[in-house]
């Protein structure tokens, strides 16, 4: 069937006047800025970007004697040669004494150290140490600089010069061969056995802090290995009673509205949901009851700081992600372990690791934590170092 389309009226094809064109451009720019500003960058991401930019600014000032172009007003794109120098200065090398140090010219290292001593707010003191950064840190700072270009509407150096990725891979190969200490060392997992030890210390702590920390650890672990950002954003209004009479279990259904790396593709898509059952639910109930007895009651944020008063205890401000990480480390230290080896993410990695070691498959683990890719779950959380089942099956088949 042929359709004849009428031509568009000539008035619609008339060129915009200069005033109209300027207005269209201005409104377009305003919308773009609003999208970037309200693009829901997680608080941890914003904090990470600020930290990386502070270090880039300090290093650039030490290496070239002038501020980083991206920090100018208006911002200017950083040229690939600057990124190339950054990678070269931070690539690891081994001294004759066997110490791993960055390949940074001595003059630049001294200037960077002096800058940090004079202006400590620019970057952390350990950023100017003699130790080479991990390869994860190097890659993160380069990729963060590239991402910040995109947010500012500027061409990123990694896109302008693809050879920079090859240079990063070369530095990674060198690190793998001569400086394995600079390779990524993930935090240790809090597995089921260690969690029980931590919960025992919380139960022995006859205070609201012990009550809260026990519930926090249990929900973070048994709630499917939740991130600290998800725990920090948890609100009582996100919880609904749950009961499965067939399985004779009850607890709470937790809707997590904001999950890292997830966005709604359809209008009928709901928030990610998980269950809080058994011991975790009982601990959360006891924490809720204590909050209900306070002046504020169980409203707003679930995880709150507590303060001691003359007449007892009271809930205080909501806990953020840093507070949650600090409580995990405090309980780890109480168990006689090195808190530097653990983080709030240890609850997440420990939950997945425990699930896999106890016989679950990757698909189940990935669904629990919300991974779209099984490879992500396998690469980061599968600690089954030997494919024992496969090797035994292969050996037995060969013997028969």
C-alpha positions as CSV (number, residue, x, y, z in Angstrom):
1,X,0.0,0.0,0.0
2,X,1.5,3.3,-1.1
3,X,1.1,6.4,1.0
4,X,1.5,9.9,-0.3
5,X,2.9,12.3,2.2
6,X,2.1,15.9,2.0
7,X,5.2,18.2,2.1
8,X,5.9,20.0,5.3
9,X,4.8,23.7,5.4
10,X,7.6,26.0,4.4
11,X,7.1,27.9,7.7
12,X,8.5,24.8,9.6
13,X,11.6,24.7,7.4
14,X,12.4,28.4,7.8
15,X,15.8,28.9,9.5
16,X,15.8,30.0,13.2
17,X,16.6,33.6,13.9
18,X,19.7,34.4,15.9
19,X,17.7,35.0,19.1
20,X,15.7,31.8,18.6
21,X,18.9,29.8,18.0
22,X,20.6,31.2,21.1
23,X,17.5,30.4,23.2
24,X,17.4,26.8,21.9
25,X,21.1,26.4,22.7
26,X,20.8,27.9,26.1
27,X,17.8,25.7,27.1
28,X,19.7,22.6,25.7
29,X,22.7,23.4,27.8
30,X,20.7,24.0,30.9
31,X,19.0,20.6,30.4
32,X,22.4,18.9,29.9
33,X,23.8,20.4,33.1
34,X,20.7,19.4,35.0
35,X,21.0,15.8,33.7
36,X,24.6,15.6,34.8
37,X,23.9,17.2,38.2
38,X,21.0,15.0,38.9
39,X,22.3,11.9,37.2
40,X,22.3,10.1,40.5
41,X,26.0,9.7,41.0
42,X,26.3,7.7,44.2
43,X,27.8,9.5,47.2
44,X,30.7,7.2,47.2
45,X,31.3,7.8,43.5
46,X,31.3,11.6,44.1
47,X,33.7,11.2,47.0
48,X,36.0,9.0,44.9
49,X,36.0,11.5,42.0
50,X,36.9,14.4,44.4
51,X,39.7,12.4,46.0
52,X,41.2,11.4,42.6
53,X,40.9,15.0,41.3
54,X,42.7,16.3,44.4
55,X,45.6,13.9,43.8
56,X,45.8,14.7,40.1
57,X,45.9,18.4,40.9
58,X,48.7,18.0,43.4
59,X,50.8,15.7,41.1
60,X,50.3,18.1,38.1
61,X,51.4,21.0,40.2
62,X,54.5,19.1,41.4
63,X,55.4,17.8,37.9
64,X,54.7,20.8,35.7
65,X,54.5,23.8,38.1
66,X,51.0,24.8,37.1
67,X,47.4,23.8,38.0
68,X,45.6,20.9,36.2
69,X,43.8,22.2,33.2
70,X,40.6,20.3,34.2
71,X,40.5,22.4,37.4
72,X,40.6,25.7,35.5
73,X,37.5,27.9,34.9
74,X,36.2,27.0,32.4
75,X,37.7,23.5,32.5
76,X,40.1,22.5,29.7
77,X,40.7,18.9,28.6
78,X,43.9,17.2,29.8
79,X,46.1,16.3,26.9
80,X,47.2,12.6,26.5
81,X,50.9,13.5,27.1
82,X,50.0,14.5,30.6
83,X,48.3,11.1,31.3
84,X,51.3,9.4,29.7
85,X,53.6,11.1,32.1
86,X,51.3,10.3,35.0
87,X,51.4,6.6,34.2
88,X,55.2,6.7,33.8
89,X,55.6,8.4,37.1
90,X,53.5,5.9,39.0
91,X,54.6,2.6,37.3
92,X,56.3,0.4,39.9
93,X,60.0,-0.4,39.9
94,X,62.2,-2.3,42.3
95,X,65.3,-0.7,43.8
96,X,68.6,-2.5,44.4
97,X,67.5,-3.0,48.0
98,X,64.4,-4.8,46.9
99,X,61.9,-2.0,47.7
100,X,59.0,-1.3,45.4
101,X,58.8,2.4,44.6
102,X,57.1,4.5,41.9
103,X,59.1,5.5,38.8
104,X,58.7,9.1,39.7
105,X,61.5,11.6,39.2
106,X,63.1,12.5,42.5
107,X,62.4,16.2,42.0
108,X,58.7,15.6,41.4
109,X,58.5,13.2,44.4
110,X,60.0,15.8,46.7
111,X,57.8,18.6,45.4
112,X,54.7,16.5,45.8
113,X,55.8,15.6,49.4
114,X,56.3,19.3,50.2
115,X,53.0,20.2,48.7
116,X,51.2,17.7,50.8
117,X,53.1,18.9,53.9
118,X,52.1,22.5,53.3
119,X,48.5,21.9,52.0
120,X,47.3,18.7,53.6
121,X,43.8,19.2,52.3
122,X,45.0,18.7,48.7
123,X,45.6,14.9,49.1
124,X,46.4,12.4,51.8
125,X,49.9,12.2,53.2
126,X,50.3,8.6,52.1
127,X,49.8,9.6,48.5
128,X,53.3,11.2,48.6
129,X,55.0,8.3,50.2
130,X,57.9,6.3,48.7
131,X,55.6,3.3,48.1
132,X,54.3,2.7,44.7
133,X,50.5,2.8,44.4
134,X,48.6,-0.4,43.6
135,X,47.8,-1.0,39.9
136,X,44.1,-0.8,40.9
137,X,44.7,2.7,42.3
138,X,46.6,3.8,39.1
139,X,43.9,2.5,36.8
140,X,41.2,4.0,39.0
141,X,42.8,7.5,38.9
142,X,43.2,7.4,35.1
143,X,39.7,6.1,34.4
144,X,38.3,8.6,36.9
145,X,40.0,11.5,35.1
146,X,38.6,10.2,31.8
147,X,35.1,9.9,33.3
148,X,35.2,13.5,34.7
149,X,35.9,14.7,31.2
150,X,32.7,13.1,30.0
151,X,30.7,14.8,32.8
152,X,32.1,18.1,31.8
153,X,31.3,17.5,28.1
154,X,35.0,17.3,27.2
155,X,36.8,14.6,25.1
156,X,38.4,12.1,27.5
157,X,42.1,11.4,27.0
158,X,41.5,7.6,26.8
159,X,39.2,8.2,23.8
160,X,41.6,10.8,22.2
161,X,44.6,8.5,22.4
162,X,43.8,4.7,22.6
163,X,47.5,3.9,23.1
164,X,47.1,5.0,26.7
165,X,45.2,1.8,27.5
166,X,48.2,-0.1,26.0
167,X,50.5,1.8,28.3
168,X,48.4,0.8,31.3
169,X,48.5,-2.8,30.3
170,X,52.3,-2.6,30.0
171,X,52.5,-1.2,33.5
172,X,50.3,-4.0,34.7
173,X,52.6,-6.6,33.0
174,X,55.6,-5.1,34.7
175,X,53.9,-5.1,38.1
176,X,52.9,-8.8,37.6
177,X,56.5,-9.7,36.8
178,X,58.5,-7.7,39.3
179,X,56.2,-6.0,41.7
180,X,53.3,-8.4,42.7
181,X,52.8,-6.4,45.9
182,X,51.3,-3.6,43.8
183,X,48.6,-5.9,42.4
184,X,45.1,-5.6,43.8
185,X,44.7,-7.3,47.2
186,X,41.0,-7.6,48.0
187,X,39.7,-7.4,51.6
188,X,39.1,-10.7,53.3
189,X,35.6,-12.2,53.5
190,X,33.5,-12.4,56.6
191,X,32.2,-16.0,56.2
192,X,29.5,-17.6,58.3
193,X,32.0,-18.9,60.9
194,X,33.5,-15.4,61.5
195,X,30.1,-13.8,61.4
196,X,29.0,-16.0,64.3
197,X,32.1,-14.9,66.3
198,X,31.2,-11.2,65.6
199,X,27.6,-11.7,66.6
200,X,28.7,-13.3,69.8
201,X,30.7,-10.2,70.7
202,X,27.7,-8.0,69.9
203,X,25.4,-10.1,72.1
204,X,27.9,-9.8,74.9
205,X,27.8,-6.0,74.6
206,X,24.9,-5.1,76.8
207,X,24.2,-1.7,75.2
208,X,22.2,-0.4,72.3
209,X,25.4,-0.4,70.2
210,X,25.6,-4.1,70.6
211,X,22.0,-4.5,69.7
212,X,22.3,-2.3,66.6
213,X,25.6,-3.8,65.4
214,X,24.3,-7.3,65.8
215,X,21.3,-6.4,63.6
216,X,23.5,-4.5,61.1
217,X,25.9,-7.4,60.6
218,X,23.1,-10.0,60.3
219,X,21.1,-8.0,57.9
220,X,24.2,-7.1,55.8
221,X,25.1,-10.8,55.6
222,X,21.9,-12.8,55.6
223,X,20.0,-10.1,53.6
224,X,21.9,-11.3,50.5
225,X,25.3,-9.6,51.0
226,X,24.2,-6.0,50.9
227,X,26.6,-3.1,50.0
228,X,27.3,-0.5,52.7
229,X,25.6,2.1,50.5
230,X,22.4,0.0,50.5
231,X,22.5,-0.4,54.2
232,X,23.1,3.3,54.8
233,X,20.0,4.2,52.6
234,X,17.8,1.6,54.3
235,X,14.6,3.1,55.8
236,X,11.9,1.6,57.9
237,X,9.4,2.5,55.2
238,X,11.3,0.2,52.8
239,X,10.3,-2.8,54.9
240,X,7.1,-4.8,54.8
241,X,6.1,-7.9,56.8
242,X,6.8,-11.2,55.0
243,X,5.4,-14.6,55.7
244,X,5.6,-17.9,53.8
245,X,3.3,-20.3,55.4
246,X,4.3,-23.2,53.2
247,X,7.9,-22.9,54.4
248,X,6.9,-21.7,57.8
249,X,9.2,-18.7,57.7
250,X,8.5,-15.0,58.4
251,X,10.5,-11.9,58.5
252,X,10.8,-8.7,56.4
253,X,10.6,-7.9,52.7
254,X,13.1,-5.2,52.0
255,X,12.7,-3.1,48.8
256,X,16.0,-1.4,47.9
257,X,15.2,1.6,45.7
258,X,18.7,2.5,44.6
259,X,21.2,-0.2,43.7
260,X,24.6,0.5,42.3
261,X,24.9,0.0,38.6
262,X,21.1,-0.5,38.2
263,X,18.6,1.6,36.4
264,X,14.9,1.0,35.5
265,X,14.5,0.2,31.9
266,X,10.7,-0.1,32.1
267,X,8.1,1.9,33.9
268,X,6.7,-1.3,35.5
269,X,10.0,-2.4,37.0
270,X,10.1,-2.2,40.7
271,X,13.0,-1.8,43.1
272,X,15.3,-4.7,43.9
273,X,13.9,-6.9,46.7
274,X,15.4,-9.1,49.2
275,X,14.3,-11.0,52.4
276,X,15.4,-10.6,56.0
277,X,14.6,-13.9,57.7
278,X,15.3,-16.0,60.8
279,X,18.0,-14.7,63.1
280,X,18.5,-11.5,61.1
281,X,14.8,-10.7,61.3
282,X,14.8,-11.4,65.1
283,X,17.7,-9.1,65.6
284,X,16.2,-6.4,63.4
285,X,12.9,-6.7,65.4
286,X,14.8,-6.2,68.7
287,X,16.6,-3.1,67.3
288,X,13.2,-1.8,66.0
289,X,11.6,-2.3,69.4
290,X,14.4,-0.4,71.1
291,X,14.1,2.5,68.6
292,X,10.3,2.5,69.2
293,X,10.9,3.1,72.9
294,X,13.0,6.2,72.2
295,X,11.6,9.6,71.6
296,X,11.9,9.4,67.8
297,X,10.5,5.9,67.3
298,X,11.1,3.6,64.4
299,X,11.0,6.1,61.5
300,X,13.4,7.4,58.9
301,X,16.7,5.7,58.6
302,X,17.0,2.2,60.1
303,X,20.7,2.5,61.2
304,X,21.2,5.3,63.6
305,X,24.0,6.5,65.8
306,X,23.3,6.2,69.6
307,X,24.3,8.6,72.3
308,X,24.6,8.1,76.0
309,X,22.5,10.4,78.2
310,X,22.4,10.7,82.0
311,X,19.1,8.7,82.0
312,X,20.3,6.1,79.5
313,X,20.6,6.0,75.7
314,X,18.9,7.7,72.8
315,X,19.1,7.4,69.0
316,X,20.9,10.2,67.1
317,X,21.7,11.0,63.5
318,X,21.5,8.5,60.7
319,X,24.6,6.5,60.0
320,X,26.3,6.9,56.6
321,X,28.4,4.4,54.7
322,X,31.5,5.5,56.5
323,X,29.9,4.9,59.9
324,X,28.8,1.4,58.8
325,X,32.3,0.6,57.6
326,X,33.7,1.8,61.0
327,X,31.3,-0.4,62.9
328,X,32.3,-3.5,60.9
329,X,36.0,-2.7,61.5
330,X,35.4,-2.1,65.2
331,X,33.8,-5.5,65.7
332,X,36.6,-7.2,63.6
333,X,39.1,-5.6,65.9
334,X,37.1,-6.8,69.0
335,X,37.5,-10.3,67.6
336,X,41.3,-9.9,67.7
337,X,41.7,-9.6,63.9
338,X,43.4,-6.8,61.9
339,X,40.7,-4.4,60.8
340,X,42.9,-3.3,57.9
341,X,42.2,-6.6,56.3
342,X,38.4,-6.2,56.4
343,X,35.9,-3.7,55.2
344,X,32.1,-3.3,55.1
345,X,32.2,-5.1,51.7
346,X,33.5,-8.1,53.6
347,X,29.9,-8.9,54.5
348,X,29.0,-9.0,50.8
349,X,31.9,-11.0,49.7
350,X,31.6,-13.3,52.7
351,X,27.9,-14.0,52.0
352,X,28.5,-14.9,48.4
353,X,31.6,-16.9,49.2
354,X,29.7,-18.8,51.9
355,X,26.8,-19.5,49.6
356,X,29.1,-20.9,46.9
357,X,31.2,-23.0,49.3
358,X,28.0,-24.5,50.7
359,X,27.0,-25.8,47.2
360,X,25.0,-23.1,45.5
361,X,25.6,-22.3,41.8
362,X,26.8,-19.1,40.3
363,X,23.4,-18.2,38.9
364,X,21.8,-18.3,42.4
365,X,24.7,-16.2,43.9
366,X,24.5,-13.7,41.1
367,X,20.8,-13.3,41.5
368,X,21.1,-12.8,45.2
369,X,23.6,-9.9,44.9
370,X,22.0,-8.4,41.8
371,X,24.8,-9.1,39.3
372,X,23.8,-9.1,35.6
373,X,26.8,-11.1,34.7
374,X,27.8,-14.5,36.1
375,X,31.4,-13.7,35.2
376,X,31.3,-10.7,37.7
377,X,30.2,-13.1,40.5
378,X,32.8,-15.7,39.6
379,X,35.7,-13.3,39.2
380,X,35.1,-11.3,42.4
381,X,33.6,-13.8,44.8
382,X,34.3,-17.4,43.8
383,X,37.0,-18.6,46.3
384,X,36.8,-22.2,45.3
385,X,40.4,-22.4,44.2
386,X,40.3,-25.9,42.8
387,X,37.6,-27.4,40.5
388,X,37.6,-30.5,42.7
389,X,34.3,-32.0,41.4
390,X,35.5,-31.7,37.8
391,X,38.9,-33.2,38.5
392,X,37.5,-36.1,40.5
393,X,35.0,-36.8,37.8
394,X,37.7,-36.7,35.1
395,X,40.0,-38.9,37.1
396,X,37.4,-41.5,37.8
397,X,36.2,-41.6,34.2
398,X,39.8,-42.1,33.1
399,X,40.4,-44.9,35.6
400,X,37.3,-46.8,34.5
